[in-house]
Amino acid sequence: MAGGLKFSDDFLWGTATSPTQVEGHVVNEWTDYVAADGGHCRVACDHYHRYEEDVAWMARLGVNAYRMGIEWSRLQTAPGAPLNPAELDRYVHLLDCLKAAGITPMVVLHHFSNPPWVTSSGGWLNPATITAFADYAAKLSAALKERVWLWNTFNEPDTYASLTYLLGGFPPFHKWHFRAYRRTIRHMAEAHVAASRAIRQNKFSRAPEIGIAKNWTFFGAFQPFALWDHLLAETAHHAFNRFVLNAFLGGARREASTYLGLNYYGRARLNQFRALVPTNGVPREKLKELGIESDDMFERHPSGFSRLLKKFHRHYGLPIYITEHGAASTDEDFRISDLTRHLHELRIALNDGVDVRGFFYWSLLDNFEWQFGYSKKFGLVSVDFGDPALPRRMTRVGEFYRGVCAQKHR
């Protein structure tokens, strides 16, 4: 666990969700999508109606922070349109519930979904989306400036762009459109700069912090002398890590960010051009035979966590928030062990002087995991999707994390 490490009084121990995955009753490109397990997001966890109950679960966990998305499609019906007052009021009430519980919000503006009018006009391939996003950021930050100081413009732009235009996992399910992938990343990077400028134009009672959440996957070859696997791994590293970070943080664009968010789950090693991870169709049993430890989605790589944090600290000099880390498994002993080892690596990085200011466990609730539906269990609080009442239950992982949060000022 995290015992023995002196955290600052303002260190954030949090959890996280995204609107499409938990809220339900949303109209975006995911509304009519049916996942591999037959699930859809039309009701999801019904967080849209039950957020007060879910804030109470956060209070039981003892977290002092919550990374939440605000769904763009609920608030604007056209480019430059005024914010929908009823939907804005609902989010304001959620933020007020969090404040009453002593929980600091980090607001995400884009988490893998777009308003229908963005999609119909070409999505992030259309440069007009940059202007529309900046307008949204300006209006929303003006409305919430007394309640929100932590802003996360984009969650995992690399994941969004690659699954939309390279791997065919997200609507509109294109494959190997490399120019579209690169154009999307560049437009999102421009939108981040424009949104950062728009947010800063407001007068905040506390200076805003603004950044992205970058998913980081280590790529490598499973066999040490497999030259072509090494070359493919290096290509993947450049496309999904180096190129993306340079687009957002290279040159003058670095000034748009006051922090760097990191989503960290592990690594993907290649064997004969195939990624050895469950999300690529390789069964966990086969991976175990190869000596690879994984949850239901990714190979775990705790030792890379502290190494990566130190690398980011050296290269960018920005404060870091761990904006997501978690494990998908019904084996709670495995999940507790995985969290313990990653917190140990966090302790190593902090003791070596890395400026990490918060840790957000993914996820508060079992939820709609995009193309996988409801089969992946990430929640600190479980949800029974077989029961129309969607009952919540604290998991043993949640109990463990409550113990971690209770140490936050020791």
MARVEXDO-382687 format. One record per residue (C-alpha): residue number from 1; x, y, z. Coordinates in steps of 0.001 Angstrom, whole numbers, padded with zeros to 6 digits. Last residue first. Layout:
MARVEXDO-382687
SITE  seq       px       py       pz
SITE  NUM        X        Y        Z
...
This chain:
MARVEXDO-382687
SITE  seq       px       py       pz
SITE  410  -000326   010761   006827
SITE  409  -002666   013096   004962
SITE  408  -003757   010685   002247
SITE  407  -003865   007638   004482
SITE  406  -007665   007312   004372
SITE  405  -007475   007308   000573
SITE  404  -005418   004093   000606
SITE  403  -007854   002421   003010
SITE  402  -010761   003439   000771
SITE  401  -008808   001890  -002098
SITE  400  -008862  -001453  -000295
SITE  399  -012606  -001216   000330
SITE  398  -013123  -000346  -003334
SITE  397  -011032  -003332  -004402
SITE  396  -013177  -005443  -002074
SITE  395  -016142  -004217  -004113
SITE  394  -018832  -001826  -002888
SITE  393  -022197  -002730  -004399
SITE  392  -024472  -000804  -006764
SITE  391  -027931  -001957  -007904
SITE  390  -028849  -001383  -011558
SITE  389  -032636  -001494  -010888
SITE  388  -033098  -003291  -014225
SITE  387  -031027  -006195  -012784
SITE  386  -028676  -007936  -015203
SITE  385  -026473  -004837  -015264
SITE  384  -025441  -005444  -011645
SITE  383  -023111  -002509  -010984
SITE  382  -019858  -002875  -009048
SITE  381  -018271  -000039  -007090
SITE  380  -014502   000232  -007394
SITE  379  -015397  -000541  -010979
SITE  378  -013179  -001885  -013759
SITE  377  -015152  -004954  -014833
SITE  376  -014948  -005533  -018583
SITE  375  -017926  -007430  -020047
SITE  374  -020286  -004446  -020118
SITE  373  -019804  -003423  -023757
SITE  372  -016499  -004414  -025349
SITE  371  -016662  -001810  -028151
SITE  370  -017012   001004  -025590
SITE  369  -016486  -000161  -022004
SITE  368  -019988   000574  -020770
SITE  367  -019597   000682  -016991
SITE  366  -018510  -000880  -013721
SITE  365  -018418   002170  -011512
SITE  364  -015831   004533  -009999
SITE  363  -013275   003552  -012608
SITE  362  -010452   003992  -013244
SITE  361  -008537   005213  -010204
SITE  360  -007535   008874  -010272
SITE  359  -004135   009673  -008746
SITE  358  -003071   013241  -007961
SITE  357  -000272   015779  -007714
SITE  356   002771   013995  -009116
SITE  355   005866   016238  -009126
SITE  354   008660   013684  -009570
SITE  353   011310   014127  -006885
SITE  352   012803   010652  -006605
SITE  351   010616   009894  -003584
SITE  350   007615   010717  -005750
SITE  349   008724   008276  -008437
SITE  348   009395   005453  -005957
SITE  347   006043   006039  -004231
SITE  346   004261   005844  -007587
SITE  345   006016   002524  -008200
SITE  344   004677   001206  -004879
SITE  343   001257   002519  -005852
SITE  342   001535   000464  -009036
SITE  341   002371  -002685  -007071
SITE  340  -000519  -002234  -004671
SITE  339  -002973  -001530  -007509
SITE  338  -002017  -004769  -009257
SITE  337  -002267  -006771  -006028
SITE  336  -005730  -005354  -005360
SITE  335  -006818  -006142  -008927
SITE  334  -005489  -009700  -008739
SITE  333  -007238  -010329  -005434
SITE  332  -010393  -008900  -006999
SITE  331  -010481  -011484  -009772
SITE  330  -013461  -010233  -011814
SITE  329  -010955  -008354  -013931
SITE  328  -010353  -005003  -015605
SITE  327  -007476  -003151  -013943
SITE  326  -007054   000510  -013053
SITE  325  -005105   003668  -013768
SITE  324  -006427   006934  -015088
SITE  323  -005681   010657  -014720
SITE  322  -002368   010084  -012984
SITE  321  -001761   013810  -012610
SITE  320   001634   015226  -013473
SITE  319   003229   018631  -012839
SITE  318   005168   019755  -015898
SITE  317   008928   019664  -016415
SITE  316   008446   018225  -019891
SITE  315   011353   015884  -020604
SITE  314   012704   015168  -017117
SITE  313   009341   014816  -015352
SITE  312   007941   012803  -018259
SITE  311   010889   010386  -018028
SITE  310   010560   010102  -014243
SITE  309   006880   009222  -014586
SITE  308   007719   006674  -017277
SITE  307   010273   004882  -015118
SITE  306   007871   004893  -012172
SITE  305   005224   003146  -014280
SITE  304   007456   000784  -016274
SITE  303   007949  -001477  -013270
SITE  302   004183  -001986  -013063
SITE  301   003864  -003615  -016502
SITE  300   000507  -005354  -016828
SITE  299  -000426  -006768  -020222
SITE  298  -003777  -005303  -021189
SITE  297  -007476  -006152  -021556
SITE  296  -008846  -008844  -019229
SITE  295  -005945  -008383  -016802
SITE  294  -002500  -009425  -017867
SITE  293   000629  -011240  -016738
SITE  292   002750  -012663  -019559
SITE  291   004766  -015811  -018851
SITE  290   004032  -017326  -022264
SITE  289   001677  -019890  -020719
SITE  288  -000032  -016989  -018921
SITE  287  -000575  -015277  -022272
SITE  286  -002258  -018391  -023619
SITE  285  -004564  -018546  -020584
SITE  284  -005277  -014814  -020905
SITE  283  -006643  -015448  -024384
SITE  282  -005109  -013489  -027311
SITE  281  -007924  -011676  -029131
SITE  280  -006206  -008325  -029607
SITE  279  -007886  -006886  -026506
SITE  278  -006368  -009808  -024581
SITE  277  -002813  -008595  -025294
SITE  276   000103  -010150  -027157
SITE  275   000213  -007724  -030080
SITE  274   000754  -009679  -033301
SITE  273   003513  -008850  -035809
SITE  272   005258  -012208  -035285
SITE  271   005220  -011616  -031529
SITE  270   004645  -008053  -030411
SITE  269   004648  -006804  -026844
SITE  268   001911  -004448  -025682
SITE  267   002383  -002558  -022430
SITE  266   000695  -001388  -019272
SITE  265  -002364   000499  -018010
SITE  264  -001340   004135  -017656
SITE  263  -003434   007224  -018299
SITE  262  -001182   010229  -017727
SITE  261  -002275   013849  -017436
SITE  260   000318   016532  -018094
SITE  259   000047   019863  -016304
SITE  258  -000083   023625  -016984
SITE  257  -000692   023095  -020674
SITE  256  -001107   025762  -023393
SITE  255   002537   026833  -023033
SITE  254   003783   023542  -024541
SITE  253   002124   024567  -027809
SITE  252   005029   027005  -028299
SITE  251   007333   024161  -029316
SITE  250   006046   020624  -028885
SITE  249   003511   019785  -026189
SITE  248   000336   018742  -028027
SITE  247   001663   017597  -031402
SITE  246   004948   016432  -029824
SITE  245   003030   014275  -027369
SITE  244   001018   012714  -030182
SITE  243   003991   012017  -032470
SITE  242   006043   010448  -029665
SITE  241   003335   008210  -028213
SITE  240   000907   006649  -030711
SITE  239   002725   007016  -034034
SITE  238   006324   006892  -032749
SITE  237   005703   004021  -030361
SITE  236   003812   002101  -033031
SITE  235   006718   002494  -035471
SITE  234   009176   001417  -032766
SITE  233   007067  -001668  -032067
SITE  232   006956  -002476  -035791
SITE  231   010736  -002220  -035995
SITE  230   011220  -004421  -032934
SITE  229   008772  -006965  -034355
SITE  228   010758  -006951  -037607
SITE  227   014042  -007557  -035783
SITE  226   012878  -010452  -033633
SITE  225   016062  -010877  -031561
SITE  224   014605  -010144  -028110
SITE  223   011383  -012129  -028706
SITE  222   008383  -010327  -027205
SITE  221   009129  -007153  -029154
SITE  220   008239  -003808  -027617
SITE  219   005562  -001163  -027183
SITE  218   004953   000636  -023896
SITE  217   001448   002077  -023840
SITE  216   000778   005620  -022693
SITE  215  -002662   007227  -022732
SITE  214  -002278   010974  -022633
SITE  213  -004772   012958  -020568
SITE  212  -004726   016596  -021669
SITE  211  -003980   019707  -019663
SITE  210  -005330   022809  -017964
SITE  209  -004951   024085  -014408
SITE  208  -007057   027141  -013640
SITE  207  -005904   029880  -011265
SITE  206  -008186   029906  -008227
SITE  205  -010941   032530  -007891
SITE  204  -011086   032381  -011660
SITE  203  -011413   035393  -013970
SITE  202  -012131   033952  -017405
SITE  201  -009839   034446  -020394
SITE  200  -007848   031426  -019242
SITE  199  -010551   029034  -020435
SITE  198  -010511   030463  -023956
SITE  197  -006715   030250  -024258
SITE  196  -006760   026635  -023098
SITE  195  -009564   025910  -025562
SITE  194  -007536   027346  -028451
SITE  193  -004412   025380  -027495
SITE  192  -006409   022179  -027021
SITE  191  -008217   022782  -030323
SITE  190  -004873   023019  -032135
SITE  189  -003833   019700  -030570
SITE  188  -007191   018202  -031528
SITE  187  -006678   019340  -035113
SITE  186  -003198   017827  -035214
SITE  185  -004371   014526  -033775
SITE  184  -007286   014344  -036224
SITE  183  -005019   015123  -039185
SITE  182  -002626   012351  -038154
SITE  181  -005383   009765  -037942
SITE  180  -007043   010954  -041169
SITE  179  -003721   010668  -042984
SITE  178  -003244   007144  -041662
SITE  177  -006638   005829  -042766
SITE  176  -005754   002244  -041894
SITE  175  -009259   001223  -040875
SITE  174  -012452   003251  -040526
SITE  173  -015036   002307  -037907
SITE  172  -017288   005416  -038040
SITE  171  -017554   004988  -035056
SITE  170  -014912   003413  -032791
SITE  169  -013045   000086  -033117
SITE  168  -011892   000310  -036724
SITE  167  -008165   000102  -035999
SITE  166  -006766   003072  -037912
SITE  165  -009349   005868  -038216
SITE  164  -011651   005801  -035189
SITE  163  -009620   003500  -032941
SITE  162  -006441   005439  -033697
SITE  161  -007957   008906  -033328
SITE  160  -009735   008218  -030040
SITE  159  -006853   006291  -028508
SITE  158  -004308   008980  -029436
SITE  157  -006608   011783  -028227
SITE  156  -006597   010042  -024838
SITE  155  -008955   012286  -022890
SITE  154  -008996   015788  -024265
SITE  153  -009525   019199  -022613
SITE  152  -008864   018266  -018977
SITE  151  -009695   021224  -016750
SITE  150  -009011   021556  -013014
SITE  149  -010316   024873  -011637
SITE  148  -014022   024086  -011468
SITE  147  -016780   025577  -009278
SITE  146  -016496   029359  -009548
SITE  145  -015422   029164  -013211
SITE  144  -018365   026940  -014138
SITE  143  -020410   029162  -016480
SITE  142  -017395   030961  -017960
SITE  141  -015657   027586  -018342
SITE  140  -018646   026236  -020261
SITE  139  -018924   029193  -022637
SITE  138  -015219   029381  -023469
SITE  137  -014780   025602  -023769
SITE  136  -017763   025367  -026113
SITE  135  -016421   028222  -028242
SITE  134  -013013   026497  -028368
SITE  133  -014723   023289  -029483
SITE  132  -016608   025069  -032276
SITE  131  -013436   026736  -033541
SITE  130  -011562   023428  -033652
SITE  129  -014560   021669  -035198
SITE  128  -014316   024083  -038151
SITE  127  -011034   022351  -039031
SITE  126  -013050   019344  -040295
SITE  125  -011193   016062  -039822
SITE  124  -012297   016147  -036195
SITE  123  -015864   015257  -037107
SITE  122  -016829   015605  -040757
SITE  121  -019910   017841  -040594
SITE  120  -022285   015029  -039631
SITE  119  -020098   014058  -036656
SITE  118  -019922   017610  -035309
SITE  117  -023695   018039  -035707
SITE  116  -024253   014752  -033865
SITE  115  -022388   016081  -030817
SITE  114  -019104   014249  -030245
SITE  113  -017832   011343  -028135
SITE  112  -014477   009789  -027166
SITE  111  -013969   011754  -023917
SITE  110  -013910   015466  -024754
SITE  109  -014359   018269  -022202
SITE  108  -013048   016487  -019107
SITE  107  -013717   018247  -015797
SITE  106  -011538   017583  -012738
SITE  105  -013772   017945  -009713
SITE  104  -012595   018343  -006095
SITE  103  -014582   016308  -003532
SITE  102  -015407   017710  -000095
SITE  101  -018860   016082  -000051
SITE  100  -020645   019446  -000304
SITE   99  -018348   020326  -003195
SITE   98  -019280   017118  -005006
SITE   97  -022979   017826  -004583
SITE   96  -022386   021349  -005932
SITE   95  -020655   019883  -008979
SITE   94  -023612   017571  -009578
SITE   93  -025977   020539  -009217
SITE   92  -023969   022482  -011770
SITE   91  -024129   019492  -014125
SITE   90  -027922   019456  -013845
SITE   89  -028097   023215  -014268
SITE   88  -026124   022983  -017509
SITE   87  -028575   020417  -018851
SITE   86  -031517   022689  -018058
SITE   85  -029785   025808  -019410
SITE   84  -028734   024318  -022789
SITE   83  -025575   026263  -023563
SITE   82  -025913   028958  -026221
SITE   81  -025103   027883  -029783
SITE   80  -021678   028625  -031257
SITE   79  -021720   025559  -033491
SITE   78  -025085   023796  -033178
SITE   77  -027185   021949  -030566
SITE   76  -024871   022708  -027636
SITE   75  -025135   021418  -024060
SITE   74  -026137   017778  -024184
SITE   73  -023821   016941  -027110
SITE   72  -020818   018334  -025211
SITE   71  -021146   015762  -022442
SITE   70  -019365   016953  -019318
SITE   69  -016817   014379  -018223
SITE   68  -015793   013556  -014703
SITE   67  -012523   013160  -012820
SITE   66  -013480   013044  -009142
SITE   65  -011356   014171  -006206
SITE   64  -011244   013832  -002404
SITE   63  -011911   010102  -002314
SITE   62  -013163   008592   000943
SITE   61  -014749   005553  -000692
SITE   60  -017942   006218   001235
SITE   59  -017926   009795  -000097
SITE   58  -017557   008455  -003616
SITE   57  -020553   006176  -003015
SITE   56  -022541   009231  -001871
SITE   55  -021524   010953  -005104
SITE   54  -023011   007929  -006888
SITE   53  -026338   008359  -005120
SITE   52  -026432   012020  -006117
SITE   51  -025474   011044  -009676
SITE   50  -028495   008781  -010024
SITE   49  -030481   010359  -012859
SITE   48  -027679   010829  -015406
SITE   47  -025721   008091  -013633
SITE   46  -028142   005693  -015302
SITE   45  -025367   003062  -015218
SITE   44  -025583   002552  -019014
SITE   43  -029117   003536  -020088
SITE   42  -028658   004035  -023826
SITE   41  -025050   002840  -023743
SITE   40  -025428  -000461  -025572
SITE   39  -024729  -004094  -024758
SITE   38  -024824  -007056  -027124
SITE   37  -021514  -008470  -025844
SITE   36  -019557  -007203  -028856
SITE   35  -021090  -003744  -028534
SITE   34  -024251  -002359  -030130
SITE   33  -024020   001276  -031299
SITE   32  -027241   003246  -031519
SITE   31  -026288   005933  -029001
SITE   30  -022519   005816  -029630
SITE   29  -022353   008598  -032232
SITE   28  -024079   011023  -029841
SITE   27  -027440   011340  -028131
SITE   26  -027228   010533  -024422
SITE   25  -029799   008937  -022133
SITE   24  -027126   006931  -020285
SITE   23  -024764   008493  -017743
SITE   22  -022074   005862  -017194
SITE   21  -019947   005142  -020264
SITE   20  -021154   007984  -022470
SITE   19  -020486   010498  -019689
SITE   18  -016975   009394  -018610
SITE   17  -015911   008112  -015185
SITE   16  -013117   008710  -012674
SITE   15  -011735   008129  -009182
SITE   14  -009721   010270  -006859
SITE   13  -006876   010629  -004407
SITE   12  -005739   014219  -004876
SITE   11  -002663   015508  -003075
SITE   10  -003540   018827  -001390
SITE    9  -002168   017925   002034
SITE    8   001080   016769   000471
SITE    7   001707   013058   000611
SITE    6   004172   011585   003069
SITE    5   004892   008018   002028
SITE    4   005187   005389   004741
SITE    3   001979   003612   003816
SITE    2   000956   003649   000166
SITE    1   000000   000000   000000
